[in-house]
Amino acid sequence: MKRRRRPRLDNERFWDLSSYSLRYIIRDAGEAIKANPDCSQAGKWADQVNDASTVLYTRDRRKEARN
């Protein structure tokens, strides 16, 4: 089986955060987007949600591959 590298993210620091911190970022940034959808920062918040979700998904897939 060919080993894949981890996805490239704009927020590289997310790889070092705990799962709890990533879930907090997803919830907090998601709420910010809902409260301020027309804000100039909404795109940045959406990227944070996406990057945090990607890290959590990748970690789960790696756990499954080990078992």
Steps between C-alpha positions, in 0.01 A plus 500: 500500500640835398537748784359845438629825637282720711299769319648847467321761711512878519505464879795264549485549878173304505697174470644563849170581672300256707172358372318700767656825374410417141138430592490833686632683193236332281220599737627854567579589138171345386307716744693807386407430138133459590500822702694705242466342154582825316809580706832523316642233734232241415722337237783465750266340752368259238860400418564435869193275522610312190861459616401383848255251349768372264742437787237313703398292197862413419569397859193273504602337171850434630359340816281271289795406280705397804230267633 
